[in-house]
Amino acid sequence: MLQAPPAQPGMREDEIDTPALLIDIDALEFNLDRMAALLARTGTKLRAHAKTHKSPVIAKLQMARGAVGQCVQKVAEAEVLAWGGIPDILVSNEVVGATKLARLCALAKIARIAVCADDAAQVSALESAAESAGIRLPVLVEIDVGAARCGVAPGPDAVALAQRIAASRHLSFGGLQAYHGSAQHKRTIAERRTMIQGAVDASRRTIEQLHQQGLDCPIVGGAGTGTFEIESISGVYTEMQAGSYVFMDADYARNLDESGAPVHTFRHALFVLATVMSAPKRGLAVLDAGHKAVAVDSGLPLVWQRPDIRYVSASDEHGKLDIGSETTMPTLGEKMRLVPGHCDPTVDRYDWYVGVRGGRVECVWPVAARGGMS
């Protein structure tokens, strides 16, 4: 059931009903501008990952700053973006099942739609769906560059699949999908560089073999918030698929730079606003934000700008805080911002973003693709 918005424009932040999903608009705009500036130096393009924000509004802000399009993981997400006016969408994932494929191909009537494949049977199914829809569907070959998830082996196996796609009257070979998800949260820059160098080498070798067979490779896509600065200067990758940079969660903020200090390329822009609902004894307070309000798969949230207060455990509707011995106890009704450990699944818990600037609500945006699992 769609929930009523927890705030209205003009409200003070302390008037927002909780739990609520907050965007600091100043920080969001900083992150958008920062990514655009960083990629402008490299000649690579941004195809931002909308599985993070699930919002045509934010997608349009990214594209206004030069993004060539968006990528998504699910057909349902592609539908919301296409219906919301986004003209160029890659489903950076495999799509299996006749119903999903028909939905995917239907979107090609209102947007440029592309998809990934790593198996000849998938290609045959895509071909049949595209023929039925009367379209020519771009298909990227996903290669396994080290994540051991989806993807055909780089080299001859990938080339053979690309040839199968290129030979179809209803498909076109769109390039390579070469995302190394396992590298994104390796803490040291040395670890990240080593893993991505392997991805670069595998992609380069596959491109060379494609060229030997007379196949161009228009797109080499991949990279994430943790590694895009490496792929973008590789001379191999053409599109960066970073998503979390728009919000910067607590886990990405644990990655380290050359000096061994936390990376500060982007600012925290996404928060869960919570209320102190109980303070039963000295050293303990309880927020109205537990598992249902904030994802904890990548670690517990941080209490924003309060290192003296730690979020120590979550249950369904409660978040326990450990209050430092020198810290004044919070009062009932006091509001606190939490920085989620993992932004993507946290966003998926909410129907609305509440955009704040200067302590006031500036906008309320729907999380339009929330729950898009199909």
Residue, then its C-alpha position, 0 to 999 in steps of 0.5 A: m500500500l502506498q504510504a502518505p508522504p511523511a512531509q510537505p514542502g516548507m516544513r522544518e526537518d524536525e516536523i517530518d514524520t519518521p522513519a523517513l528517507l531524507i535526501d540532503i539536496d546540497a550534498l546530492e547536487f555536489n555528488l552529481d556535479r562531482m561525478a560529471a566533472l571527474l568523467a569529463r576529464t577521461g572521455t568516458k560516459l556515465r550510464a548511472h545505475a538506477k537500481t540505487h535511486k529508483s527515480p526518474v527525477i534523479a535520473k533526469l538530474q544525472m542526464a542533465r549533467g551529461a549521463v548518456g542514459q541509465c542502467v537497471q537490473k530489472v524490467a520493472e525498473a526499466e518500465v518506470l524509467a521509460w514511462g518517466g521519460i528516460p530515453d536510453i536504458l540498459v538492463s545490465n542483467e540477464v532477462v529470462g522468461a517470455t512474459k518479461l521479454a515481451r515487456l522488455c521489447a514493448l519498451a523499445k517503442i518509447a525508449r532505446i532499450a538494451v539488455c545483456a546475455d551470457d548464454a546462447a539459449q538466452v539469445s534465442a529467446l531474445e531473438s524470438a521476443a524481438e521478432s514478435a515485437g517487430i524491433r531490433l534489440p541491442v544485446l551486450v555480451e556479459i563476461d565474467v571479469g572476476a566476480a564469479r556471478c553472471g557472465v560467459a568466459p572472456g575470449p573465444d566463448a564471448v566472441a562466439l556469443a557475440q557472433r550469434i547475436a550479430a548474425s540475427r536479423h532481430l538483434s544487434f551486438g551492443g558490446l560488452q558488459a564487464y562489471h566487477g562487483s566484488a572489487q567495489h568494496k575492497r578497502t585498499i586502493a591496491e586491492r581494487r586496482t589489482m582486481i580491476q586490472g584483471a577486468v581490464d585485461a580480460s575485456r581488452r583481450t576479448i575486444e581484440q578477438l572481436h575485431q579479428q572476427g570483424l565485430d566492433c564493440p561499441i560499448v564496454g560497460g561496468a565500473g561502480t562507485g568503488t572503482f570507476e576512477i580506475e576503469s575510466i582511465s583504462g582506455v578500454y571501458t567506455e561507460m561507467q555504471a556507478g550508482s551509489y555515488v549519488f547518496m554515498d552509504a556508510d560502507y562505501a565510505r570505508n574504502l581507503d585512498e592512496s594515503g590509507a584515509p577514507v575516500h572523500t570523493f562524494r558526500h553523504a546525501l541519503f539519511v534515514l530520519a528517526t525519532v527517539m521513542s524510548a530512553p529507559k535508562r542511562g546509556l540506552a536510547v531507542l529509535d523508531a528505525g529498525h530492520k524495516a527502516v534501514a538495511v543492515d546487510s553491509g553493517l549497522p547505520l551510523v548516527w550522523q555527526r554523533p560519534d559519541i552515539r552508536y547504533v548497536s542493534a536492530s529489531d523489526e521496529h527498534g534501533k538501539l543506541d549506545i550513549g557515551s558516558e560523557t554524552t547528554m542523554p537524548t530526549l523523547g521525540e528528538k530526531m536523528r539522522l542515520v547514514p545507512g550501511h547500504c543505500d540501495p535496499t534502504v531506498d527500497r523500503y520507502d515510497w517517498y524521498v523527502g528532500v531537505r535544504g537548510g533545515r527545510v523540506e524543499c521537495v517530496w519525490p516518489v521512489a517510483a521503482r520501489g519493489g521492482m523485482s520482476 
